[in-house]
């Protein structure tokens, strides 16, 4: 029997329960900052990505084809160009700053591996219309709070920060392709190790440029002002990044952040702040997500530049981050009700079940009836929290017997009080 297409997943109900809880945390935290959800088509014109995404994505990873109208189209590999297209279409009508987020699926034709699939879901969060350090600090604290929202602490992850302009100013070379090659090497330095990095660097840079790159990697946050005074980086860049760090500290977030000049990011559209969140677990040490500031990209689609900063957080790496620590423990807890049916009281039980659903409760019924023990067994396997019973005797007394399958406690509840009882018990379990 054939399985799913290589690099994609089937989501069975238990997988969907976990994913729904995970996405629920993401939505709750984003909306607590005032971010609004948006969506867009899965297919886009191929031209949307040409010259606007990295060469690796467009040249090697885009799923592309010609449709029946002879148009070149692509399955979206990322969200930022789509976001730019949407904002440019209504640039004059949107109230700034715009805080938008989406949780959508994407496809990239790449080799599947640990933390990497061909189809994946990703949270994209973007703040548009502000160039201030406060905007950069907000997007960084949002990412921090998203990971903390699952119960993670500063021991679990580190958000590494730099500014693309530091690399551009400090490592100077007339050949853009050489600079890009160095940037790609810096991006994978931790993955390949220092020795391999030095070896690969020697293939693309002369001795003087190699030394400059190694000096670049030694820069500390406290060095920025002096480098600005010497003209080795822009003074405004140093001041902006230092103010961003100060704002993070004022919010009690300093322990989660670290300055790392080696963070470069592969996309050409980044213009300022760049960052990556790194998992600190010894069995899962890798980048969880990344992002940055892209103040020129939106202008490619409209009549004016609109400052923007954002990030993408993929579900595959996020799920590994959660599962390796046993976070999100309630994803598999018992919930809802299962009504044990008796033939002689079936109609009455279904009537009450309908009322309970109208109150917002999850009520599943056995349908087949049969042996009571077998129905209880099914309720337990289904992961239901309460089993509800109402035989002839209970109908006569206008009560429903409620058994808590988590604690085995049993209570007889008047029909009129049943919804309130179950709602109170469910809320108390959260």
C-alpha positions as CSV (number, residue, x, y, z in Angstrom):
1,X,0.0,0.0,0.0
2,X,1.4,3.4,-1.0
3,X,2.2,5.9,1.7
4,X,2.3,9.7,1.4
5,X,4.5,11.5,-1.1
6,X,8.1,11.5,0.0
7,X,8.9,14.3,2.5
8,X,5.2,14.8,3.4
9,X,3.1,13.5,6.3
10,X,-0.3,12.0,7.0
11,X,-1.9,13.5,10.1
12,X,-4.0,11.0,12.0
13,X,-6.4,12.3,14.7
14,X,-3.9,12.0,17.5
15,X,-1.4,14.0,15.4
16,X,-4.0,16.6,14.7
17,X,-4.7,16.9,18.4
18,X,-1.1,17.7,19.1
19,X,-0.8,20.1,16.1
20,X,-4.0,21.9,17.1
21,X,-2.8,22.5,20.6
22,X,0.6,23.6,19.3
23,X,-1.0,26.0,16.8
24,X,-3.4,27.2,19.5
25,X,-0.4,28.4,21.6
26,X,1.1,30.2,18.6
27,X,-2.2,32.0,17.8
28,X,-2.8,32.9,21.5
29,X,0.6,34.5,21.9
30,X,0.6,36.3,18.5
31,X,-2.9,37.8,19.2
32,X,-1.8,38.9,22.7
33,X,0.5,41.3,20.9
34,X,-2.2,42.5,18.5
35,X,-1.1,40.5,15.5
36,X,-3.9,39.6,13.1
37,X,-4.2,36.4,11.1
38,X,-4.1,36.4,7.3
39,X,-4.0,33.8,4.5
40,X,-3.3,33.5,0.8
41,X,-3.4,31.0,-2.1
42,X,-1.0,28.0,-2.1
43,X,-0.1,28.7,-5.8
44,X,1.7,31.9,-6.9
45,X,3.1,33.0,-10.2
46,X,6.7,31.8,-10.5
47,X,7.8,35.3,-11.2
48,X,6.9,36.3,-7.6
49,X,10.0,34.4,-6.4
50,X,12.5,35.1,-9.2
51,X,15.0,37.7,-8.1
52,X,13.2,38.1,-4.8
53,X,14.0,34.8,-3.0
54,X,17.4,33.1,-2.5
55,X,18.9,31.4,-5.6
56,X,18.9,28.1,-3.8
57,X,15.1,28.2,-3.3
58,X,14.2,29.4,-6.8
59,X,16.8,27.3,-8.6
60,X,16.6,24.1,-6.7
61,X,13.7,23.9,-4.3
62,X,10.6,25.4,-5.9
63,X,7.9,23.1,-7.1
64,X,7.1,24.7,-10.4
65,X,5.0,23.8,-13.4
66,X,3.1,25.3,-16.4
67,X,-0.7,25.3,-15.8
68,X,-3.4,24.7,-18.5
69,X,-3.4,28.4,-19.3
70,X,0.4,28.2,-20.2
71,X,1.3,30.2,-17.0
72,X,4.4,29.4,-15.0
73,X,3.3,28.8,-11.4
74,X,4.9,27.6,-8.2
75,X,3.7,26.0,-5.0
76,X,4.8,28.6,-2.4
77,X,8.1,27.8,-0.8
78,X,8.0,30.8,1.6
79,X,5.5,33.5,2.7
80,X,7.5,36.8,2.6
81,X,7.0,37.5,-1.1
82,X,3.3,36.7,-0.9
83,X,3.0,39.0,2.1
84,X,4.8,41.8,0.2
85,X,2.4,41.3,-2.7
86,X,-0.6,41.6,-0.5
87,X,0.6,44.6,1.4
88,X,1.6,46.4,-1.8
89,X,-1.9,45.9,-3.2
90,X,-3.5,47.9,-0.3
91,X,-0.5,50.0,0.9
92,X,-2.5,53.2,1.0
93,X,-5.4,51.8,3.0
94,X,-3.6,49.8,5.7
95,X,-3.1,51.4,9.1
96,X,0.5,51.3,10.2
97,X,2.1,49.7,11.9
98,X,0.7,46.4,10.6
99,X,1.0,43.4,12.7
100,X,0.2,40.2,10.7
101,X,0.7,36.5,11.2
102,X,-0.2,33.3,9.3
103,X,0.1,29.6,9.8
104,X,0.2,28.0,6.4
105,X,1.7,25.0,4.6
106,X,4.7,25.3,2.1
107,X,6.6,22.9,-0.1
108,X,10.3,22.8,-1.0
109,X,12.0,20.2,-3.1
110,X,14.9,19.3,-0.9
111,X,16.3,16.2,0.7
112,X,14.1,15.2,3.7
113,X,16.0,14.8,7.0
114,X,15.9,15.4,10.7
115,X,13.8,18.5,11.2
116,X,13.4,19.0,7.5
117,X,10.5,17.8,5.2
118,X,9.3,18.8,1.7
119,X,5.9,19.9,3.0
120,X,5.8,21.8,6.2
121,X,3.6,24.2,8.1
122,X,5.1,27.5,9.3
123,X,4.1,30.4,11.5
124,X,5.1,33.7,9.8
125,X,4.9,36.8,12.0
126,X,5.7,40.3,10.6
127,X,5.6,43.9,11.9
128,X,5.4,46.4,9.1
129,X,5.6,50.2,9.0
130,X,8.2,51.0,11.6
131,X,12.0,51.3,11.5
132,X,12.5,51.8,15.2
133,X,14.5,49.7,17.6
134,X,11.2,49.2,19.5
135,X,9.9,47.3,16.4
136,X,12.9,45.1,16.3
137,X,12.7,44.5,20.1
138,X,9.0,43.6,19.7
139,X,9.4,41.0,17.1
140,X,12.2,39.5,19.2
141,X,10.2,39.4,22.4
142,X,7.3,37.9,20.4
143,X,9.5,35.0,19.3
144,X,10.8,34.6,22.8
145,X,7.3,34.5,24.3
146,X,6.1,32.0,21.6
147,X,8.7,29.5,22.7
148,X,8.2,30.4,26.4
149,X,4.5,29.9,25.8
150,X,5.1,26.1,25.7
151,X,6.9,26.2,29.1
152,X,10.5,26.6,27.7
153,X,13.0,28.7,29.7
154,X,16.3,30.5,28.9
155,X,18.1,27.2,29.4
156,X,16.2,25.6,26.6
157,X,16.8,28.1,23.8
158,X,19.0,31.1,22.8
159,X,18.0,33.8,20.3
160,X,21.2,34.9,18.5
161,X,21.1,38.4,17.0
162,X,23.1,40.4,14.6
163,X,22.6,43.1,11.9
164,X,23.2,42.4,8.2
165,X,24.7,45.8,7.8
166,X,27.7,44.9,10.1
167,X,28.7,42.1,7.7
168,X,28.2,44.3,4.7
169,X,30.3,47.2,6.1
170,X,33.0,45.2,7.8
171,X,33.7,42.5,5.2
172,X,34.2,44.5,2.0
173,X,34.8,42.9,-1.4
174,X,34.0,44.2,-4.9
175,X,32.7,40.9,-6.1
176,X,29.1,40.3,-4.9
177,X,29.4,36.6,-5.6
178,X,32.4,36.3,-3.3
179,X,30.4,38.1,-0.6
180,X,27.5,35.8,-1.1
181,X,29.7,32.7,-0.9
182,X,31.2,33.9,2.4
183,X,27.7,34.6,3.7
184,X,26.5,31.1,2.8
185,X,29.6,29.7,4.6
186,X,28.9,31.8,7.7
187,X,25.3,30.5,7.7
188,X,26.5,26.9,7.9
189,X,29.6,27.4,10.0
190,X,28.2,25.8,13.2
191,X,26.9,22.9,11.2
192,X,30.2,22.0,9.5
193,X,32.5,23.1,12.3
194,X,35.4,25.6,12.5
195,X,37.9,23.4,10.7
196,X,35.7,22.8,7.6
197,X,34.6,26.4,7.6
198,X,38.3,27.6,7.5
199,X,39.0,25.2,4.7
200,X,36.0,26.2,2.6
201,X,36.7,29.9,3.3
202,X,40.2,29.5,1.8
203,X,38.6,28.4,-1.5
204,X,36.7,31.6,-2.0
205,X,38.8,34.3,-0.2
206,X,42.4,35.4,-0.3
207,X,44.5,35.5,2.9
208,X,43.6,39.2,3.6
209,X,39.9,38.6,3.2
210,X,40.1,35.4,5.3
211,X,41.7,37.3,8.2
212,X,39.0,40.0,7.9
213,X,36.2,37.3,8.1
214,X,37.9,35.8,11.2
215,X,38.1,39.3,12.8
216,X,34.4,39.8,12.0
217,X,33.5,36.7,13.9
218,X,35.3,38.1,17.0
219,X,33.1,41.3,17.2
220,X,31.3,41.7,20.5
221,X,28.3,43.9,21.2
222,X,30.4,46.2,23.3
223,X,32.8,46.7,20.3
224,X,30.1,48.2,18.1
225,X,30.4,51.8,19.2
226,X,34.2,51.8,18.7
227,X,33.8,50.2,15.3
228,X,31.3,52.9,14.4
229,X,33.7,55.7,15.5
230,X,36.4,54.1,13.3
231,X,34.1,54.0,10.3
232,X,34.4,50.2,10.1
233,X,30.6,50.0,10.5
234,X,27.9,52.7,10.3
235,X,27.5,54.4,13.7
236,X,23.7,54.4,13.2
237,X,23.8,50.6,12.9
238,X,25.7,50.3,16.2
239,X,23.3,52.6,18.0
240,X,20.2,50.9,16.6
241,X,21.4,47.4,17.7
242,X,22.5,48.6,21.1
243,X,19.1,50.3,21.7
244,X,17.4,47.1,20.7
245,X,19.4,45.1,23.3
246,X,18.6,47.8,25.9
247,X,14.8,47.4,25.2
248,X,15.1,43.6,25.5
249,X,16.8,44.1,28.9
250,X,14.2,46.6,30.1
251,X,11.6,43.8,29.5
252,X,13.6,41.3,31.5
253,X,14.5,39.2,28.4
254,X,18.3,39.6,28.3
255,X,18.9,36.0,29.4
256,X,17.3,34.7,26.2
257,X,19.4,36.7,23.7
258,X,23.0,36.7,22.6
259,X,24.9,38.9,20.0
260,X,26.5,36.7,17.3
261,X,28.0,38.4,14.3
262,X,28.2,35.0,12.5
263,X,24.4,35.1,12.0
264,X,24.1,36.3,8.4
265,X,21.0,34.6,6.9
266,X,20.9,33.5,3.3
267,X,18.1,35.7,1.9
268,X,19.3,38.7,-0.1
269,X,16.4,40.9,1.0
270,X,17.5,41.3,4.6
271,X,18.6,44.9,5.3
272,X,19.2,45.1,9.1
273,X,18.4,43.0,12.1
274,X,18.9,39.3,11.6
275,X,18.3,36.5,14.2
276,X,18.0,32.8,14.8
277,X,16.5,30.9,17.7
278,X,18.7,27.9,18.6
279,X,17.7,24.8,20.5
280,X,20.1,24.2,23.4
281,X,19.1,20.5,24.0
282,X,22.2,18.3,23.5
283,X,20.2,15.8,21.4
284,X,18.5,18.5,19.3
285,X,21.0,21.3,19.0
286,X,20.0,23.2,15.8
287,X,18.3,26.4,14.6
288,X,14.6,26.4,15.4
289,X,13.7,29.4,13.3
290,X,15.0,32.7,11.9
291,X,14.1,36.0,10.6
292,X,15.1,39.6,10.2
293,X,14.4,43.1,8.8
294,X,13.6,43.5,5.1
295,X,12.9,47.2,4.5
296,X,13.3,47.2,0.7
297,X,11.3,44.1,-0.3
298,X,7.8,45.5,-0.1
299,X,8.9,48.4,-2.3
300,X,9.6,45.9,-5.2
301,X,5.8,45.3,-5.4
302,X,4.5,48.8,-5.0
303,X,5.2,52.4,-5.3
304,X,7.0,52.9,-1.9
305,X,9.2,51.1,0.5
306,X,7.6,49.9,3.7
307,X,9.8,49.0,6.6
308,X,9.3,45.4,7.8
309,X,10.7,42.9,10.2
310,X,9.5,39.3,10.8
311,X,10.3,35.6,11.2
312,X,9.2,32.1,10.2
313,X,8.8,29.3,12.7
314,X,8.4,25.8,11.1
315,X,6.2,23.1,12.7
316,X,8.7,20.3,12.2
317,X,11.5,21.9,14.2
318,X,9.1,23.3,16.7
319,X,7.5,19.9,17.4
320,X,10.9,18.4,18.0
321,X,11.7,21.2,20.3
322,X,8.5,20.5,22.3
323,X,8.6,16.7,22.3
324,X,12.3,16.4,23.3
325,X,11.4,18.2,26.5
326,X,8.0,16.8,27.1
327,X,6.4,20.2,26.8
328,X,2.7,20.6,25.8
329,X,1.7,17.7,28.1
330,X,-2.0,18.3,27.8
331,X,-2.0,17.4,24.1
332,X,-2.9,13.9,25.0
333,X,-5.1,14.4,28.1
334,X,-8.6,13.0,28.3
335,X,-11.3,15.4,27.2
336,X,-15.0,15.5,26.3
337,X,-17.8,13.1,27.1
338,X,-18.9,9.6,25.9
339,X,-22.5,8.7,26.3
340,X,-23.1,5.0,27.2
341,X,-26.3,4.2,25.5
342,X,-29.1,1.8,26.6
343,X,-31.7,0.8,24.0
344,X,-34.7,1.7,26.2
345,X,-33.4,5.2,26.9
346,X,-31.5,6.0,23.7
347,X,-33.9,8.8,22.5
348,X,-33.8,10.6,25.9
349,X,-30.0,10.3,26.1
350,X,-29.5,11.7,22.5
351,X,-31.8,14.6,23.3
352,X,-29.8,15.6,26.4
353,X,-26.5,15.1,24.4
354,X,-27.8,17.6,21.8
355,X,-28.4,20.2,24.5
356,X,-24.9,19.7,26.0
357,X,-23.4,20.3,22.5
358,X,-25.3,23.5,22.2
359,X,-23.6,24.6,25.4
360,X,-20.2,24.0,23.8
361,X,-19.4,20.6,25.2
362,X,-17.9,17.7,23.3
363,X,-20.3,14.7,23.5
364,X,-19.7,11.5,21.5
365,X,-22.2,8.7,21.6
366,X,-21.6,5.0,21.3
367,X,-24.3,4.5,18.6
368,X,-24.1,0.7,18.7
369,X,-25.0,0.2,22.4
370,X,-24.1,-3.3,23.4
371,X,-22.3,-4.5,26.6
372,X,-21.7,-1.7,29.1
373,X,-18.1,-2.8,29.8
374,X,-17.3,-2.7,26.1
375,X,-18.7,0.8,25.8
376,X,-16.6,2.0,28.8
377,X,-13.5,0.4,27.1
378,X,-14.3,2.3,23.9
379,X,-14.7,5.6,25.9
380,X,-11.3,5.1,27.5
381,X,-9.6,4.3,24.2
382,X,-11.2,7.4,22.6
383,X,-9.5,9.5,25.3
384,X,-12.8,10.8,26.7
385,X,-12.8,12.4,30.2
386,X,-16.4,11.5,31.2
387,X,-18.7,8.6,30.6
388,X,-22.4,9.5,30.9
389,X,-25.1,6.9,31.7
390,X,-28.8,7.1,31.9
391,X,-30.8,3.9,32.2
392,X,-34.5,3.6,33.0
393,X,-33.9,4.2,36.7
394,X,-31.9,7.4,36.0
395,X,-34.6,8.7,33.6
396,X,-37.3,8.2,36.2
397,X,-35.2,10.2,38.7
398,X,-34.2,12.8,36.0
399,X,-30.5,12.3,36.7
400,X,-27.5,11.4,34.7
401,X,-24.7,9.3,36.1
402,X,-21.3,10.8,35.4
403,X,-18.1,8.8,35.7
404,X,-14.8,10.6,35.6
405,X,-12.5,8.3,33.6
406,X,-9.4,10.1,34.8
407,X,-10.1,9.6,38.5
408,X,-12.9,6.9,38.5
409,X,-15.1,9.2,40.6
410,X,-18.8,8.8,40.0
411,X,-21.5,11.4,40.6
412,X,-25.3,11.5,40.0
413,X,-26.2,14.9,38.5
414,X,-29.7,16.3,37.9
415,X,-30.4,16.7,34.2
416,X,-30.9,20.5,34.5
417,X,-27.5,20.9,36.2
418,X,-25.5,18.5,33.9
419,X,-24.1,21.1,31.5
420,X,-22.9,23.4,34.3
421,X,-21.4,20.4,36.2
422,X,-19.5,19.2,33.1
423,X,-18.3,22.7,32.1
424,X,-17.0,23.4,35.7
425,X,-15.3,20.0,35.8
426,X,-13.7,20.6,32.4
427,X,-12.4,24.1,33.2
428,X,-11.0,22.8,36.5
429,X,-8.9,20.2,34.6
430,X,-7.2,22.8,32.4
